Amino acid sequence: MESPTSAASRVDFYGFLDRMRRPEAAGLFRSIKSFLTSISLDEPSAEADDARVQAFFAEMEAAIRGHPLWADATHQEIDHTLEARRRTRPPTPRSQDKIGLLQRFVRPHHLDIPKVLNNEAAAVCC
């Protein structure tokens, strides 16, 4: 059974997506895309990346709170929108190493993934 909080979060998430699909959100969308592109092009650095992500989140929070598309949103809707942002972090080199180790050990059958859905080529780590 789904908790009311997770159901509300999902509704707010879809509301966020609906707002982000509107032409008025093009500037926000470009900002997000630009940030993701810039951070993916730079050499990974956990400390520097964390600082950049936190700065970007602060900028996006201010942009969302002041954006006309969220003018009629309740504080709770905005908080749910920002909560998804707060839980998102780019992978650090350490977490990428852990994922690589898991990919060498954990196979689809360990996760009860049906053979028809197995894609061993995608599971091969560098």
N, CA, C and O atoms as a Tinker XYZ file with bonds, in Angstrom:
   504  protein
     1  N      0.845000   -1.181000    0.000000    73     2
     2  CA     0.000000    0.000000    0.000000    64     1     3
     3  C      0.887000    1.241000    0.000000    63     2     4     5
     4  O      1.905000    1.287000    0.691000    81     3
     5  N      0.502000    2.220000   -0.762000    73     3     6
     6  CA     1.305000    3.434000   -0.935000    64     5     7
     7  C      0.942000    4.444000    0.135000    63     6     8     9
     8  O     -0.233000    4.633000    0.449000    81     7
     9  N      1.952000    5.092000    0.694000    73     7    10
    10  CA     1.691000    6.097000    1.723000    64     9    11
    11  C      1.160000    7.365000    1.070000    63    10    12    13
    12  O      1.471000    7.642000   -0.088000    81    11
    13  N      0.358000    8.142000    1.806000    73    11    14
    14  CA    -0.158000    9.399000    1.248000    64    13    15
    15  C      0.956000   10.346000    0.831000    63    14    16    17
    16  O      0.814000   11.078000   -0.149000    81    15
    17  N      2.071000   10.339000    1.572000    73    15    18
    18  CA     3.178000   11.230000    1.239000    64    17    19
    19  C      3.767000   10.873000   -0.117000    63    18    20    21
    20  O      4.009000   11.764000   -0.932000    81    19
    21  N      4.007000    9.569000   -0.383000    73    19    22
    22  CA     4.590000    9.196000   -1.667000    64    21    23
    23  C      3.609000    9.452000   -2.801000    63    22    24    25
    24  O      4.024000    9.825000   -3.898000    81    23
    25  N      2.313000    9.258000   -2.558000    73    23    26
    26  CA     1.317000    9.551000   -3.597000    64    25    27
    27  C      1.298000   11.042000   -3.895000    63    26    28    29
    28  O      1.232000   11.446000   -5.056000    81    27
    29  N      1.356000   11.863000   -2.848000    73    27    30
    30  CA     1.372000   13.315000   -3.051000    64    29    31
    31  C      2.631000   13.733000   -3.787000    63    30    32    33
    32  O      2.583000   14.597000   -4.662000    81    31
    33  N      3.765000   13.121000   -3.435000    73    31    34
    34  CA     5.021000   13.459000   -4.103000    64    33    35
    35  C      4.955000   13.120000   -5.576000    63    34    36    37
    36  O      5.440000   13.879000   -6.415000    81    35
    37  N      4.350000   11.969000   -5.898000    73    35    38
    38  CA     4.252000   11.576000   -7.299000    64    37    39
    39  C      3.375000   12.559000   -8.061000    63    38    40    41
    40  O      3.710000   12.942000   -9.182000    81    39
    41  N      2.260000   12.973000   -7.470000    73    39    42
    42  CA     1.375000   13.946000   -8.115000    64    41    43
    43  C      2.135000   15.255000   -8.323000    63    42    44    45
    44  O      2.062000   15.854000   -9.396000    81    43
    45  N      2.868000   15.699000   -7.292000    73    43    46
    46  CA     3.621000   16.931000   -7.419000    64    45    47
    47  C      4.726000   16.802000   -8.460000    63    46    48    49
    48  O      5.027000   17.759000   -9.173000    81    47
    49  N      5.332000   15.618000   -8.546000    73    47    50
    50  CA     6.367000   15.381000   -9.541000    64    49    51
    51  C      5.785000   15.516000  -10.944000    63    50    52    53
    52  O      6.384000   16.152000  -11.811000    81    51
    53  N      4.623000   14.919000  -11.163000    73    51    54
    54  CA     3.988000   15.040000  -12.476000    64    53    55
    55  C      3.550000   16.477000  -12.746000    63    54    56    57
    56  O      3.578000   16.932000  -13.889000    81    55
    57  N      3.146000   17.186000  -11.701000    73    55    58
    58  CA     2.840000   18.605000  -11.856000    64    57    59
    59  C      4.079000   19.392000  -12.252000    63    58    60    61
    60  O      4.016000   20.295000  -13.086000    81    59
    61  N      5.215000   19.036000  -11.638000    73    59    62
    62  CA     6.484000   19.660000  -11.996000    64    61    63
    63  C      6.806000   19.387000  -13.458000    63    62    64    65
    64  O      7.176000   20.303000  -14.193000    81    63
    65  N      6.667000   18.122000  -13.889000    73    63    66
    66  CA     6.950000   17.783000  -15.287000    64    65    67
    67  C      6.023000   18.539000  -16.228000    63    66    68    69
    68  O      6.445000   19.024000  -17.278000    81    67
    69  N      4.759000   18.632000  -15.841000    73    67    70
    70  CA     3.799000   19.362000  -16.671000    64    69    71
    71  C      4.225000   20.825000  -16.823000    63    70    72    73
    72  O      4.176000   21.375000  -17.923000    81    71
    73  N      4.634000   21.442000  -15.741000    73    71    74
    74  CA     5.086000   22.833000  -15.813000    64    73    75
    75  C      6.351000   22.958000  -16.665000    63    74    76    77
    76  O      6.491000   23.893000  -17.453000    81    75
    77  N      7.269000   22.001000  -16.494000    73    75    78
    78  CA     8.535000   22.074000  -17.227000    64    77    79
    79  C      8.360000   21.845000  -18.727000    63    78    80    81
    80  O      9.238000   22.212000  -19.508000    81    79
    81  N      7.250000   21.249000  -19.141000    73    79    82
    82  CA     6.992000   21.026000  -20.571000    64    81    83
    83  C      6.414000   22.256000  -21.256000    63    82    84    85
    84  O      6.344000   22.308000  -22.484000    81    83
    85  N      6.008000   23.225000  -20.489000    73    83    86
    86  CA     5.397000   24.423000  -21.060000    64    85    87
    87  C      6.474000   25.334000  -21.664000    63    86    88    89
    88  O      7.605000   25.366000  -21.178000    81    87
    89  N      6.127000   26.062000  -22.709000    73    87    90
    90  CA     7.099000   26.964000  -23.341000    64    89    91
    91  C      7.688000   27.988000  -22.374000    63    90    92    93
    92  O      8.838000   28.400000  -22.528000    81    91
    93  N      6.900000   28.400000  -21.378000    73    91    94
    94  CA     7.384000   29.399000  -20.422000    64    93    95
    95  C      8.548000   28.875000  -19.574000    63    94    96    97
    96  O      9.277000   29.662000  -18.970000    81    95
    97  N      8.721000   27.565000  -19.527000    73    95    98
    98  CA     9.784000   26.959000  -18.716000    64    97    99
    99  C     11.070000   26.751000  -19.509000    63    98   100   101
   100  O     12.023000   26.163000  -18.998000    81    99
   101  N     11.105000   27.222000  -20.738000    73    99   102
   102  CA    12.277000   26.984000  -21.598000    64   101   103
   103  C     13.567000   27.471000  -20.951000    63   102   104   105
   104  O     14.597000   26.806000  -21.067000    81   103
   105  N     13.535000   28.601000  -20.279000    73   103   106
   106  CA    14.736000   29.124000  -19.628000    64   105   107
   107  C     15.222000   28.216000  -18.507000    63   106   108   109
   108  O     16.421000   27.977000  -18.367000    81   107
   109  N     14.283000   27.713000  -17.710000    73   107   110
   110  CA    14.656000   26.777000  -16.649000    64   109   111
   111  C     15.227000   25.497000  -17.237000    63   110   112   113
   112  O     16.240000   24.978000  -16.767000    81   111
   113  N     14.569000   25.002000  -18.263000    73   111   114
   114  CA    15.018000   23.776000  -18.920000    64   113   115
   115  C     16.432000   23.950000  -19.469000    63   114   116   117
   116  O     17.283000   23.079000  -19.296000    81   115
   117  N     16.676000   25.084000  -20.133000    73   115   118
   118  CA    18.026000   25.350000  -20.674000    64   117   119
   119  C     19.068000   25.426000  -19.568000    63   118   120   121
   120  O     20.186000   24.939000  -19.729000    81   119
   121  N     18.702000   26.039000  -18.441000    73   119   122
   122  CA    19.633000   26.132000  -17.309000    64   121   123
   123  C     20.004000   24.748000  -16.787000    63   122   124   125
   124  O     21.174000   24.472000  -16.522000    81   123
   125  N     19.016000   23.891000  -16.642000    73   123   126
   126  CA    19.264000   22.529000  -16.155000    64   125   127
   127  C     20.132000   21.773000  -17.150000    63   126   128   129
   128  O     21.119000   21.141000  -16.772000    81   127
   129  N     19.760000   21.841000  -18.417000    73   127   130
   130  CA    20.515000   21.126000  -19.450000    64   129   131
   131  C     21.953000   21.639000  -19.539000    63   130   132   133
   132  O     22.888000   20.850000  -19.675000    81   131
   133  N     22.124000   22.936000  -19.464000    73   131   134
   134  CA    23.455000   23.534000  -19.525000    64   133   135
   135  C     24.310000   23.080000  -18.342000    63   134   136   137
   136  O     25.482000   22.742000  -18.509000    81   135
   137  N     23.716000   23.075000  -17.151000    73   135   138
   138  CA    24.457000   22.631000  -15.977000    64   137   139
   139  C     24.877000   21.172000  -16.118000    63   138   140   141
   140  O     26.031000   20.830000  -15.864000    81   139
   141  N     23.951000   20.316000  -16.520000    73   139   142
   142  CA    24.267000   18.894000  -16.672000    64   141   143
   143  C     25.370000   18.673000  -17.699000    63   142   144   145
   144  O     26.252000   17.838000  -17.503000    81   143
   145  N     25.315000   19.418000  -18.784000    73   143   146
   146  CA    26.352000   19.306000  -19.813000    64   145   147
   147  C     27.692000   19.765000  -19.265000    63   146   148   149
   148  O     28.704000   19.089000  -19.453000    81   147
   149  N     27.710000   20.909000  -18.591000    73   147   150
   150  CA    28.983000   21.451000  -18.101000    64   149   151
   151  C     29.617000   20.553000  -17.054000    63   150   152   153
   152  O     30.833000   20.362000  -17.059000    81   151
   153  N     28.823000   20.006000  -16.167000    73   151   154
   154  CA    29.405000   19.173000  -15.114000    64   153   155
   155  C     29.876000   17.831000  -15.671000    63   154   156   157
   156  O     30.818000   17.238000  -15.145000    81   155
   157  N     29.230000   17.356000  -16.723000    73   155   158
   158  CA    29.647000   16.077000  -17.297000    64   157   159
   159  C     30.925000   16.206000  -18.126000    63   158   160   161
   160  O     31.614000   15.212000  -18.353000    81   159
   161  N     31.245000   17.407000  -18.575000    73   159   162
   162  CA    32.441000   17.615000  -19.389000    64   161   163
   163  C     33.705000   17.811000  -18.553000    63   162   164   165
   164  O     34.813000   17.571000  -19.032000    81   163
   165  N     33.537000   18.243000  -17.314000    73   163   166
   166  CA    34.687000   18.508000  -16.458000    64   165   167
   167  C     35.192000   17.225000  -15.804000    63   166   168   169
   168  O     34.458000   16.249000  -15.648000    81   167
   169  N     36.461000   17.259000  -15.429000    73   167   170
   170  CA    37.064000   16.142000  -14.709000    64   169   171
   171  C     36.347000   15.989000  -13.366000    63   170   172   173
   172  O     36.172000   16.978000  -12.654000    81   171
   173  N     35.926000   14.763000  -12.999000    73   171   174
   174  CA    35.208000   14.586000  -11.740000    64   173   175
   175  C     36.060000   14.960000  -10.529000    63   174   176   177
   176  O     37.237000   14.612000  -10.436000    81   175
   177  N     35.430000   15.673000   -9.618000    73   175   178
   178  CA    36.060000   16.037000   -8.349000    64   177   179
   179  C     34.936000   16.102000   -7.320000    63   178   180   181
   180  O     34.095000   17.000000   -7.366000    81   179
   181  N     34.926000   15.148000   -6.395000    73   179   182
   182  CA    33.815000   15.046000   -5.452000    64   181   183
   183  C     33.561000   16.358000   -4.725000    63   182   184   185
   184  O     32.415000   16.800000   -4.636000    81   183
   185  N     34.593000   16.979000   -4.212000    73   183   186
   186  CA    34.422000   18.207000   -3.441000    64   185   187
   187  C     33.950000   19.364000   -4.324000    63   186   188   189
   188  O     33.004000   20.071000   -3.975000    81   187
   189  N     34.609000   19.551000   -5.458000    73   187   190
   190  CA    34.233000   20.645000   -6.363000    64   189   191
   191  C     32.849000   20.406000   -6.956000    63   190   192   193
   192  O     32.048000   21.334000   -7.067000    81   191
   193  N     32.566000   19.148000   -7.340000    73   191   194
   194  CA    31.261000   18.837000   -7.914000    64   193   195
   195  C     30.151000   19.071000   -6.902000    63   194   196   197
   196  O     29.096000   19.604000   -7.246000    81   195
   197  N     30.382000   18.676000   -5.661000    73   195   198
   198  CA    29.370000   18.883000   -4.631000    64   197   199
   199  C     29.088000   20.373000   -4.457000    63   198   200   201
   200  O     27.930000   20.776000   -4.350000    81   199
   201  N     30.133000   21.187000   -4.430000    73   199   202
   202  CA    29.951000   22.640000   -4.288000    64   201   203
   203  C     29.190000   23.210000   -5.480000    63   202   204   205
   204  O     28.308000   24.052000   -5.312000    81   203
   205  N     29.533000   22.750000   -6.686000    73   203   206
   206  CA    28.828000   23.234000   -7.890000    64   205   207
   207  C     27.366000   22.812000   -7.877000    63   206   208   209
   208  O     26.487000   23.596000   -8.234000    81   207
   209  N     27.104000   21.573000   -7.465000    73   207   210
   210  CA    25.725000   21.077000   -7.416000    64   209   211
   211  C     24.919000   21.875000   -6.394000    63   210   212   213
   212  O     23.793000   22.287000   -6.673000    81   211
   213  N     25.491000   22.092000   -5.219000    73   211   214
   214  CA    24.776000   22.850000   -4.187000    64   213   215
   215  C     24.484000   24.275000   -4.652000    63   214   216   217
   216  O     23.396000   24.797000   -4.408000    81   215
   217  N     25.446000   24.903000   -5.316000    73   215   218
   218  CA    25.232000   26.262000   -5.840000    64   217   219
   219  C     24.138000   26.257000   -6.904000    63   218   220   221
   220  O     23.282000   27.141000   -6.929000    81   219
   221  N     24.172000   25.253000   -7.782000    73   219   222
   222  CA    23.157000   25.153000   -8.825000    64   221   223
   223  C     21.773000   24.944000   -8.201000    63   222   224   225
   224  O     20.798000   25.561000   -8.630000    81   223
   225  N     21.687000   24.069000   -7.185000    73   223   226
   226  CA    20.403000   23.822000   -6.522000    64   225   227
   227  C     19.864000   25.107000   -5.894000    63   226   228   229
   228  O     18.666000   25.379000   -5.967000    81   227
   229  N     20.728000   25.882000   -5.291000    73   227   230
   230  CA    20.286000   27.148000   -4.685000    64   229   231
   231  C     19.759000   28.107000   -5.758000    63   230   232   233
   232  O     18.740000   28.772000   -5.565000    81   231
   233  N     20.467000   28.168000   -6.886000    73   231   234
   234  CA    20.015000   29.024000   -7.995000    64   233   235
   235  C     18.669000   28.549000   -8.544000    63   234   236   237
   236  O     17.778000   29.355000   -8.811000    81   235
   237  N     18.531000   27.229000   -8.707000    73   235   238
   238  CA    17.278000   26.689000   -9.247000    64   237   239
   239  C     16.128000   26.883000   -8.271000    63   238   240   241
   240  O     15.001000   27.156000   -8.684000    81   239
   241  N     16.403000   26.745000   -6.987000    73   239   242
   242  CA    15.345000   26.966000   -5.999000    64   241   243
   243  C     14.821000   28.387000   -6.099000    63   242   244   245
   244  O     13.610000   28.607000   -6.109000    81   243
   245  N     15.728000   29.351000   -6.172000    73   243   246
   246  CA    15.314000   30.752000   -6.304000    64   245   247
   247  C     14.566000   30.970000   -7.614000    63   246   248   249
   248  O     13.564000   31.684000   -7.651000    81   247
   249  N     15.055000   30.355000   -8.689000    73   247   250
   250  CA    14.410000   30.519000   -9.998000    64   249   251
   251  C     13.003000   29.924000   -9.998000    63   250   252   253
   252  O     12.075000   30.523000  -10.541000    81   251
   253  N     12.845000   28.747000   -9.389000    73   251   254
   254  CA    11.525000   28.099000   -9.359000    64   253   255
   255  C     10.567000   28.897000   -8.483000    63   254   256   257
   256  O      9.426000   29.148000   -8.871000    81   255
   257  N     11.029000   29.290000   -7.310000    73   255   258
   258  CA    10.149000   30.057000   -6.401000    64   257   259
   259  C      9.702000   31.377000   -7.022000    63   258   260   261
   260  O      8.599000   31.845000   -6.740000    81   259
   261  N     10.534000   31.981000   -7.859000    73   259   262
   262  CA    10.188000   33.263000   -8.475000    64   261   263
   263  C      9.595000   33.162000   -9.866000    63   262   264   265
   264  O      9.248000   34.180000  -10.465000    81   263
   265  N      9.472000   31.948000  -10.392000    73   263   266
   266  CA     8.998000   31.769000  -11.768000    64   265   267
   267  C      7.471000   31.862000  -11.832000    63   266   268   269
   268  O      6.777000   31.326000  -10.968000    81   267
   269  N      6.950000   32.547000  -12.863000    73   267   270
   270  CA     5.498000   32.683000  -13.010000    64   269   271
   271  C      4.742000   31.346000  -13.077000    63   270   272   273
   272  O      3.581000   31.280000  -12.674000    81   271
   273  N      5.374000   30.297000  -13.574000    73   271   274
   274  CA     4.691000   28.999000  -13.640000    64   273   275
   275  C      4.392000   28.429000  -12.261000    63   274   276   277
   276  O      3.491000   27.603000  -12.114000    81   275
   277  N      5.131000   28.857000  -11.258000    73   275   278
   278  CA     4.905000   28.377000   -9.899000    64   277   279
   279  C      4.221000   29.431000   -9.037000    63   278   280   281
   280  O      4.122000   29.261000   -7.822000    81   279
   281  N      3.749000   30.511000   -9.643000    73   279   282
   282  CA     3.109000   31.588000   -8.879000    64   281   283
   283  C      1.866000   31.096000   -8.137000    63   282   284   285
   284  O      1.587000   31.559000   -7.031000    81   283
   285  N      1.119000   30.165000   -8.731000    73   283   286
   286  CA    -0.098000   29.658000   -8.095000    64   285   287
   287  C      0.137000   28.377000   -7.297000    63   286   288   289
   288  O     -0.804000   27.824000   -6.729000    81   287
   289  N      1.378000   27.902000   -7.250000    73   287   290
   290  CA     1.689000   26.679000   -6.516000    64   289   291
   291  C      1.702000   26.944000   -5.018000    63   290   292   293
   292  O      2.096000   28.017000   -4.559000    81   291
   293  N      1.262000   25.946000   -4.274000    73   291   294
   294  CA     1.316000   26.061000   -2.816000    64   293   295
   295  C      2.762000   25.873000   -2.364000    63   294   296   297
   296  O      3.605000   25.388000   -3.118000    81   295
   297  N      3.029000   26.263000   -1.128000    73   295   298
   298  CA     4.376000   26.050000   -0.570000    64   297   299
   299  C      4.711000   24.557000   -0.583000    63   298   300   301
   300  O      5.852000   24.171000   -0.835000    81   299
   301  N      3.708000   23.728000   -0.312000    73   299   302
   302  CA     3.937000   22.273000   -0.286000    64   301   303
   303  C      4.309000   21.759000   -1.677000    63   302   304   305
   304  O      5.208000   20.928000   -1.804000    81   303
   305  N      3.636000   22.237000   -2.716000    73   303   306
   306  CA     3.971000   21.812000   -4.078000    64   305   307
   307  C      5.398000   22.207000   -4.444000    63   306   308   309
   308  O      6.133000   21.422000   -5.043000    81   307
   309  N      5.778000   23.410000   -4.085000    73   307   310
   310  CA     7.145000   23.860000   -4.369000    64   309   311
   311  C      8.140000   23.041000   -3.557000    63   310   312   313
   312  O      9.191000   22.655000   -4.068000    81   311
   313  N      7.814000   22.776000   -2.297000    73   311   314
   314  CA     8.708000   21.970000   -1.459000    64   313   315
   315  C      8.888000   20.567000   -2.039000    63   314   316   317
   316  O      9.997000   20.031000   -2.023000    81   315
   317  N      7.809000   19.965000   -2.551000    73   315   318
   318  CA     7.923000   18.640000   -3.174000    64   317   319
   319  C      8.782000   18.707000   -4.436000    63   318   320   321
   320  O      9.577000   17.805000   -4.696000    81   319
   321  N      8.623000   19.762000   -5.209000    73   319   322
   322  CA     9.444000   19.952000   -6.405000    64   321   323
   323  C     10.911000   20.029000   -6.014000    63   322   324   325
   324  O     11.760000   19.398000   -6.644000    81   323
   325  N     11.206000   20.790000   -4.993000    73   323   326
   326  CA    12.583000   20.970000   -4.553000    64   325   327
   327  C     13.124000   19.738000   -3.843000    63   326   328   329
   328  O     14.331000   19.499000   -3.864000    81   327
   329  N     12.263000   18.959000   -3.221000    73   327   330
   330  CA    12.710000   17.744000   -2.540000    64   329   331
   331  C     13.313000   16.753000   -3.528000    63   330   332   333
   332  O     14.331000   16.128000   -3.230000    81   331
   333  N     12.708000   16.603000   -4.683000    73   331   334
   334  CA    13.274000   15.715000   -5.706000    64   333   335
   335  C     14.652000   16.215000   -6.107000    63   334   336   337
   336  O     15.564000   15.417000   -6.323000    81   335
   337  N     14.805000   17.502000   -6.205000    73   335   338
   338  CA    16.092000   18.101000   -6.547000    64   337   339
   339  C     17.114000   17.825000   -5.446000    63   338   340   341
   340  O     18.273000   17.534000   -5.738000    81   339
   341  N     16.696000   17.914000   -4.194000    73   339   342
   342  CA    17.618000   17.710000   -3.071000    64   341   343
   343  C     18.142000   16.285000   -3.023000    63   342   344   345
   344  O     19.252000   16.056000   -2.544000    81   343
   345  N     17.371000   15.328000   -3.508000    73   343   346
   346  CA    17.779000   13.924000   -3.447000    64   345   347
   347  C     18.640000   13.507000   -4.628000    63   346   348   349
   348  O     19.137000   12.381000   -4.665000    81   347
   349  N     18.818000   14.385000   -5.574000    73   347   350
   350  CA    19.575000   14.066000   -6.770000    64   349   351
   351  C     21.015000   14.508000   -6.589000    63   350   352   353
   352  O     21.285000   15.655000   -6.234000    81   351
   353  N     21.919000   13.603000   -6.833000    73   351   354
   354  CA    23.344000   13.908000   -6.743000    64   353   355
   355  C     24.043000   13.241000   -7.918000    63   354   356   357
   356  O     23.696000   12.119000   -8.287000    81   355
   357  N     25.023000   13.916000   -8.510000    73   355   358
   358  CA    25.787000   13.251000   -9.556000    64   357   359
   359  C     26.660000   12.177000   -8.921000    63   358   360   361
   360  O     27.071000   12.322000   -7.769000    81   359
   361  N     26.949000   11.110000   -9.644000    73   359   362
   362  CA    27.786000   10.060000   -9.058000    64   361   363
   363  C     29.190000   10.575000   -8.783000    63   362   364   365
   364  O     29.770000   11.295000   -9.596000    81   363
   365  N     29.722000   10.207000   -7.647000    73   363   366
   366  CA    31.091000   10.569000   -7.305000    64   365   367
   367  C     32.013000    9.464000   -7.820000    63   366   368   369
   368  O     31.544000    8.363000   -8.107000    81   367
   369  N     33.307000    9.734000   -7.942000    73   367   370
   370  CA    34.217000    8.669000   -8.371000    64   369   371
   371  C     34.132000    7.443000   -7.467000    63   370   372   373
   372  O     34.224000    6.311000   -7.942000    81   371
   373  N     33.955000    7.666000   -6.169000    73   371   374
   374  CA    33.858000    6.537000   -5.244000    64   373   375
   375  C     32.609000    5.701000   -5.525000    63   374   376   377
   376  O     32.672000    4.472000   -5.544000    81   375
   377  N     31.463000    6.378000   -5.746000    73   375   378
   378  CA    30.239000    5.620000   -6.025000    64   377   379
   379  C     30.337000    4.936000   -7.384000    63   378   380   381
   380  O     29.787000    3.849000   -7.562000    81   379
   381  N     31.030000    5.551000   -8.353000    73   379   382
   382  CA    31.216000    4.907000   -9.651000    64   381   383
   383  C     32.063000    3.653000   -9.504000    63   382   384   385
   384  O     31.807000    2.654000  -10.176000    81   383
   385  N     33.075000    3.691000   -8.631000    73   383   386
   386  CA    33.892000    2.501000   -8.376000    64   385   387
   387  C     33.043000    1.392000   -7.778000    63   386   388   389
   388  O     33.174000    0.230000   -8.163000    81   387
   389  N     32.177000    1.743000   -6.841000    73   387   390
   390  CA    31.308000    0.750000   -6.207000    64   389   391
   391  C     30.343000    0.141000   -7.219000    63   390   392   393
   392  O     30.096000   -1.065000   -7.208000    81   391
   393  N     29.806000    0.977000   -8.082000    73   391   394
   394  CA    28.902000    0.475000   -9.117000    64   393   395
   395  C     29.646000   -0.489000  -10.031000    63   394   396   397
   396  O     29.112000   -1.534000  -10.400000    81   395
   397  N     30.878000   -0.141000  -10.398000    73   395   398
   398  CA    31.687000   -1.023000  -11.238000    64   397   399
   399  C     31.924000   -2.367000  -10.580000    63   398   400   401
   400  O     31.850000   -3.403000  -11.242000    81   399
   401  N     32.209000   -2.367000   -9.283000    73   399   402
   402  CA    32.407000   -3.626000   -8.563000    64   401   403
   403  C     31.125000   -4.452000   -8.538000    63   402   404   405
   404  O     31.154000   -5.668000   -8.727000    81   403
   405  N     30.011000   -3.782000   -8.304000    73   403   406
   406  CA    28.730000   -4.492000   -8.299000    64   405   407
   407  C     28.419000   -5.084000   -9.669000    63   406   408   409
   408  O     27.897000   -6.195000   -9.766000    81   407
   409  N     28.737000   -4.346000  -10.722000    73   407   410
   410  CA    28.450000   -4.837000  -12.067000    64   409   411
   411  C     29.262000   -6.082000  -12.387000    63   410   412   413
   412  O     28.829000   -6.915000  -13.184000    81   411
   413  N     30.420000   -6.217000  -11.782000    73   411   414
   414  CA    31.236000   -7.418000  -12.008000    64   413   415
   415  C     30.691000   -8.618000  -11.257000    63   414   416   417
   416  O     30.925000   -9.761000  -11.651000    81   415
   417  N     29.968000   -8.363000  -10.183000    73   415   418
   418  CA    29.503000   -9.444000   -9.325000    64   417   419
   419  C     28.018000   -9.767000   -9.508000    63   418   420   421
   420  O     27.649000  -10.927000   -9.691000    81   419
   421  N     27.178000   -8.746000   -9.459000    73   419   422
   422  CA    25.730000   -8.949000   -9.517000    64   421   423
   423  C     25.305000   -9.167000  -10.963000    63   422   424   425
   424  O     25.585000   -8.344000  -11.835000    81   423
   425  N     24.636000  -10.266000  -11.203000    73   423   426
   426  CA    24.150000  -10.621000  -12.537000    64   425   427
   427  C     22.628000  -10.516000  -12.548000    63   426   428   429
   428  O     22.010000  -10.511000  -11.483000    81   427
   429  N     22.018000  -10.434000  -13.705000    73   427   430
   430  CA    20.552000  -10.295000  -13.781000    64   429   431
   431  C     19.789000  -11.381000  -13.019000    63   430   432   433
   432  O     18.748000  -11.101000  -12.425000    81   431
   433  N     20.293000  -12.609000  -13.032000    73   431   434
   434  CA    19.561000  -13.676000  -12.338000    64   433   435
   435  C     19.572000  -13.468000  -10.818000    63   434   436   437
   436  O     18.680000  -13.955000  -10.125000    81   435
   437  N     20.574000  -12.749000  -10.296000    73   435   438
   438  CA    20.587000  -12.435000   -8.872000    64   437   439
   439  C     19.421000  -11.514000   -8.507000    63   438   440   441
   440  O     18.960000  -11.509000   -7.366000    81   439
   441  N     18.963000  -10.761000   -9.453000    73   439   442
   442  CA    17.881000   -9.797000   -9.226000    64   441   443
   443  C     16.532000  -10.301000   -9.721000    63   442   444   445
   444  O     15.557000   -9.553000   -9.795000    81   443
   445  N     16.500000  -11.598000  -10.061000    73   443   446
   446  CA    15.273000  -12.223000  -10.580000    64   445   447
   447  C     14.738000  -11.522000  -11.820000    63   446   448   449
   448  O     13.526000  -11.419000  -12.012000    81   447
   449  N     15.643000  -11.044000  -12.652000    73   447   450
   450  CA    15.249000  -10.418000  -13.915000    64   449   451
   451  C     15.045000  -11.527000  -14.940000    63   450   452   453
   452  O     15.952000  -12.329000  -15.163000    81   451
   453  N     13.876000  -11.588000  -15.564000    73   451   454
   454  CA    13.613000  -12.655000  -16.541000    64   453   455
   455  C     14.635000  -12.623000  -17.677000    63   454   456   457
   456  O     15.095000  -11.556000  -18.085000    81   455
   457  N     14.978000  -13.795000  -18.176000    73   455   458
   458  CA    15.972000  -13.911000  -19.256000    64   457   459
   459  C     15.619000  -13.045000  -20.455000    63   458   460   461
   460  O     16.507000  -12.494000  -21.104000    81   459
   461  N     14.334000  -12.921000  -20.754000    73   459   462
   462  CA    13.914000  -12.139000  -21.909000    64   461   463
   463  C     14.303000  -10.665000  -21.759000    63   462   464   465
   464  O     14.426000   -9.959000  -22.760000    81   463
   465  N     14.495000  -10.197000  -20.533000    73   463   466
   466  CA    14.857000   -8.810000  -20.287000    64   465   467
   467  C     16.362000   -8.615000  -20.053000    63   466   468   469
   468  O     16.828000   -7.484000  -19.911000    81   467
   469  N     17.110000   -9.709000  -20.015000    73   467   470
   470  CA    18.551000   -9.619000  -19.785000    64   469   471
   471  C     19.229000   -8.920000  -20.956000    63   470   472   473
   472  O     18.890000   -9.147000  -22.117000    81   471
   473  N     20.175000   -8.081000  -20.633000    73   471   474
   474  CA    20.977000   -7.403000  -21.639000    64   473   475
   475  C     22.404000   -7.378000  -21.102000    63   474   476   477
   476  O     22.851000   -6.371000  -20.555000    81   475
   477  N     23.104000   -8.477000  -21.260000    73   475   478
   478  CA    24.452000   -8.607000  -20.721000    64   477   479
   479  C     25.386000   -7.547000  -21.285000    63   478   480   481
   480  O     26.302000   -7.106000  -20.589000    81   479
   481  N     25.179000   -7.130000  -22.518000    73   479   482
   482  CA    26.055000   -6.116000  -23.111000    64   481   483
   483  C     25.985000   -4.823000  -22.312000    63   482   484   485
   484  O     27.003000   -4.152000  -22.138000    81   483
   485  N     24.807000   -4.464000  -21.825000    73   483   486
   486  CA    24.647000   -3.243000  -21.044000    64   485   487
   487  C     25.232000   -3.386000  -19.654000    63   486   488   489
   488  O     25.573000   -2.390000  -19.016000    81   487
   489  N     25.352000   -4.623000  -19.178000    73   487   490
   490  CA    25.846000   -4.850000  -17.823000    64   489   491
   491  C     27.358000   -4.904000  -17.755000    63   490   492   493
   492  O     27.926000   -4.923000  -16.662000    81   491
   493  N     28.019000   -4.930000  -18.896000    73   491   494
   494  CA    29.478000   -5.012000  -18.895000    64   493   495
   495  C     30.057000   -3.664000  -18.501000    63   494   496   497
   496  O     29.730000   -2.625000  -19.075000    81   495
   497  N     30.904000   -3.716000  -17.525000    73   495   498
   498  CA    31.520000   -2.471000  -17.054000    64   497   499
   499  C     32.855000   -2.265000  -17.739000    63   498   500   501
   500  O     33.485000   -3.231000  -18.169000    81   499
   501  N     33.281000   -1.070000  -17.844000    73   499   502
   502  CA    34.526000   -0.700000  -18.471000    64   501   503
   503  C     35.735000   -1.311000  -17.818000    63   502   504
   504  O     36.860000   -1.074000  -18.258000    81   503
